[in-house]
């Protein structure tokens, strides 16, 4: 017999998964597929963490430069590259 917990219908055999972000209910029918996708996501996140730890910038990892450029933003690597901004000399500050 199913139950309702926190507004969520839970059937016998459903998989309950929880972490620091919350809890979710996965139907038994979808559990295998969800496990595969969860493991793929974990591998992807681990790969990104390794790239970030090695010094790759999030702006490059997530291919954000084209969208930022299209929105009129310019990325600079250092304050010296920025030069003067809003009347403030940013050189020799980093």
Secondary structure, DSSP 8 states (H G I E B T S, - for coil): --EEETTEEE-TT-EEEEETTEEEEE-GGGHHHHHHHHHHHHHHHHHHHHHHHTT--HHHHTT-HHHHHHTT----SSHHHH-EETTEE-TT--
